[in-house]
Amino acid sequence: MIYLLLSIFASSWILITFKLFAKYNIDTQQAIIVNYVIACISGLVAYTEPIDIISITKSSWFYGTIALGFIFILVFNFMAITTQKNGLSVAAVASKMSVAIPVIFGIIVYNESTGALKIIGIIIALIAVYMTSMKTVGGIAIKKENLIYPLLVFLGGGIIDTSLKFMETNYVAKMDVPIFSATIFSFAAILGIFTLAYKATRGTLKINVKNIIAGICLGIPNYFSIYFLIQALRNENIDSSTVFIINNVAVLLVSTFAGILFFKEKLLLKNWIGIVLAIMSILFVTFSI
């Protein structure tokens, strides 16, 4: 359970850091790419075994990390586009509702428990995510031509979590978790650097020191959010569907209360109802263990 709590803390720190990005006019793309570099370095430092690149490339999980690194960058860009075309609330709902994919995967593929309390908790959690994330008076209104972007965010986020569970279960040894995580971030960083290089050739790249500092502040908790999540998924006493639901909903709660306390954010009635439902969902899912 300690790994789950640490994952929640690290993931919440990431969301709080993103709120600071907006406050200090950070170039999110530059900071994200630096973040991947720092997250990779964090994994390399945490890995206690000698680093052998040849052995890493021969690992059964190696090609999976290439795909995950690519998806990391894609989902980031889809979230940015979704925010621009549909609004921040739509992007938030799409990314957080993606928890449904690894939950369903765990139940179907790994025959995880589906007691009444757990099913009720999962349904309440999805409703809570929607209501807590919506910061506008109306509901979600998306133009048909822009529907593809939140859908891709939803699918991408779900694929990332599901892939982490699948690879952790079938391919990644316990001692390889740090290097596995570092390798994912390294490929995300490489793809991101190519993006910056392309901008440089077009003369549109402007590097700012504050973006680099922001990336460093984001990279360390980003690495540990993945590391601790994988460790939490290794707990044989807790189903992965339970881990994903508790982690996702708890992160939403912590980041929401941080927004109220530190950023003076105002919540609508439906947001408060969502918070109550989120707490209920965690209780239902926890007591179903």
HUURCOR-V635621 format. One record per residue. N is the residue number from 1. RES is the residue in one letter. PSI is psi in whole degrees, -180 to 180 (999 if undefined). NEAR is the number of other C-alpha atoms within 10 Angstrom. D_FIRST is the distance of its C-alpha to the first C-alpha in whole Angstrom. Layout:
n->{N,N}
res->{RES,RES}
psi->{PSI,PSI}
near->{NEAR,NEAR}
d_first->{D_FIRST,D_FIRST}
This chain:
n->{1,2,3,4,5,6,7,8,9,10,11,12,13,14,15,16,17,18,19,20,21,22,23,24,25,26,27,28,29,30,31,32,33,34,35,36,37,38,39,40,41,42,43,44,45,46,47,48,49,50,51,52,53,54,55,56,57,58,59,60,61,62,63,64,65,66,67,68,69,70,71,72,73,74,75,76,77,78,79,80,81,82,83,84,85,86,87,88,89,90,91,92,93,94,95,96,97,98,99,100,101,102,103,104,105,106,107,108,109,110,111,112,113,114,115,116,117,118,119,120,121,122,123,124,125,126,127,128,129,130,131,132,133,134,135,136,137,138,139,140,141,142,143,144,145,146,147,148,149,150,151,152,153,154,155,156,157,158,159,160,161,162,163,164,165,166,167,168,169,170,171,172,173,174,175,176,177,178,179,180,181,182,183,184,185,186,187,188,189,190,191,192,193,194,195,196,197,198,199,200,201,202,203,204,205,206,207,208,209,210,211,212,213,214,215,216,217,218,219,220,221,222,223,224,225,226,227,228,229,230,231,232,233,234,235,236,237,238,239,240,241,242,243,244,245,246,247,248,249,250,251,252,253,254,255,256,257,258,259,260,261,262,263,264,265,266,267,268,269,270,271,272,273,274,275,276,277,278,279,280,281,282,283,284,285,286,287,288,289}
res->{M,I,Y,L,L,L,S,I,F,A,S,S,W,I,L,I,T,F,K,L,F,A,K,Y,N,I,D,T,Q,Q,A,I,I,V,N,Y,V,I,A,C,I,S,G,L,V,A,Y,T,E,P,I,D,I,I,S,I,T,K,S,S,W,F,Y,G,T,I,A,L,G,F,I,F,I,L,V,F,N,F,M,A,I,T,T,Q,K,N,G,L,S,V,A,A,V,A,S,K,M,S,V,A,I,P,V,I,F,G,I,I,V,Y,N,E,S,T,G,A,L,K,I,I,G,I,I,I,A,L,I,A,V,Y,M,T,S,M,K,T,V,G,G,I,A,I,K,K,E,N,L,I,Y,P,L,L,V,F,L,G,G,G,I,I,D,T,S,L,K,F,M,E,T,N,Y,V,A,K,M,D,V,P,I,F,S,A,T,I,F,S,F,A,A,I,L,G,I,F,T,L,A,Y,K,A,T,R,G,T,L,K,I,N,V,K,N,I,I,A,G,I,C,L,G,I,P,N,Y,F,S,I,Y,F,L,I,Q,A,L,R,N,E,N,I,D,S,S,T,V,F,I,I,N,N,V,A,V,L,L,V,S,T,F,A,G,I,L,F,F,K,E,K,L,L,L,K,N,W,I,G,I,V,L,A,I,M,S,I,L,F,V,T,F,S,I}
psi->{-30,-37,-37,-43,-41,-37,-42,-45,-47,-43,-37,-39,-36,-47,-38,-39,-40,-35,-37,-31,-46,-38,-38,16,50,139,104,-40,-46,-44,-39,-42,-44,-39,-41,-37,-46,-40,-39,-47,-40,-42,-40,-39,-38,-18,120,-15,160,139,115,104,-38,-45,-38,-44,-20,-3,149,-21,-2,-51,-28,-36,-31,-47,-43,-41,-41,-43,-37,-49,-43,-47,-40,-47,-38,-36,-40,-44,-42,-43,-42,-41,-29,-12,158,-38,-41,-43,-41,-45,-45,-43,-39,-33,-16,-12,-22,-33,-53,-28,-49,-40,-46,-40,-43,-50,-42,8,43,158,143,51,166,-44,-41,-45,-44,-44,-41,-45,-45,-38,-43,-40,-41,-42,-45,-50,-36,-33,-27,110,14,159,-43,-175,-160,125,111,130,145,-39,-16,2,-29,-33,-51,-29,-40,-35,-44,-51,-43,-46,-41,-40,-40,-52,-42,-41,-40,-44,-46,-47,-38,-39,-39,-24,-29,119,156,-43,-14,-3,-46,-46,-33,-49,-43,-39,-39,-50,-32,-41,-36,-41,-44,-46,-38,-40,-37,-38,-45,-38,-40,-43,-37,-39,-25,-3,20,5,126,107,132,136,-37,-29,-36,-44,-42,-40,-38,-43,-28,-35,-42,-52,-28,-45,-48,-26,-40,-45,-50,-33,-44,-42,-38,-37,-20,-9,114,-13,-6,127,150,-36,-37,-43,-48,-42,-51,-44,-49,-48,-40,-40,-42,-43,-49,-45,-34,-46,-33,-38,-38,-46,-44,-22,6,36,144,135,146,167,-42,-27,-42,-39,-41,-38,-44,-43,-37,-44,-42,-42,-40,-42,-45,-49,-40,-45,-8,-10,999}
near->{13,10,19,21,17,19,27,25,20,24,27,25,21,21,19,19,17,17,15,14,18,11,10,11,10,20,18,17,18,22,25,24,27,24,28,31,24,25,29,28,20,22,25,19,13,13,17,12,11,7,11,8,9,8,9,15,12,10,15,13,19,17,14,18,23,17,15,22,24,19,19,22,22,18,21,17,15,20,26,19,18,25,17,11,18,20,17,19,19,24,26,23,21,26,22,21,23,24,27,21,20,24,22,15,19,20,15,12,9,13,11,17,17,14,12,12,16,23,16,16,27,25,12,20,29,23,17,27,26,22,22,27,23,22,20,14,9,7,12,14,10,14,10,7,8,13,14,14,23,25,17,19,29,25,19,24,25,22,18,20,20,23,18,20,21,17,17,20,13,10,14,19,12,12,11,19,20,23,24,27,23,28,27,26,32,23,23,27,25,17,18,24,17,11,15,19,14,13,13,13,9,9,9,11,14,10,12,12,10,16,23,19,15,23,27,21,18,25,26,21,24,24,26,22,22,21,22,23,25,26,17,23,23,17,14,8,9,16,20,25,27,23,19,24,25,25,24,24,25,22,23,24,22,18,20,22,16,18,17,13,10,9,14,10,12,11,17,14,13,18,21,14,14,24,24,14,22,29,18,17,28,23,15,20,24,17,11,17,13}
d_first->{0,4,5,5,6,9,10,11,13,14,15,17,19,20,22,23,25,26,28,29,31,33,34,35,36,34,35,32,33,34,31,29,31,31,27,27,29,26,23,25,26,23,22,25,24,21,22,24,26,30,30,32,33,35,32,30,32,32,29,28,26,28,30,27,26,29,29,26,27,30,28,26,30,31,28,29,32,32,30,33,36,34,34,37,39,37,35,32,30,31,29,26,26,27,24,21,23,22,19,21,22,19,18,22,21,18,20,24,23,20,21,18,18,20,21,22,20,18,21,22,19,19,23,22,19,22,25,23,22,26,27,25,26,30,31,35,37,38,35,35,39,39,42,42,43,40,37,37,35,32,32,31,28,27,27,27,23,22,24,22,18,20,21,18,17,20,21,17,18,22,23,20,20,17,19,21,18,19,23,22,20,23,26,25,25,28,30,29,31,34,34,34,36,39,38,39,42,44,44,45,48,49,49,46,44,43,41,40,38,36,34,33,32,30,29,28,26,24,24,21,18,19,19,15,14,15,14,10,11,12,10,7,10,11,8,11,10,9,12,12,14,11,9,13,14,11,11,15,15,13,15,18,18,17,20,22,22,22,25,27,26,27,29,31,30,32,30,32,32,30,28,27,27,24,22,23,22,19,17,19,17,14,15,16,14,11,14,15,12}
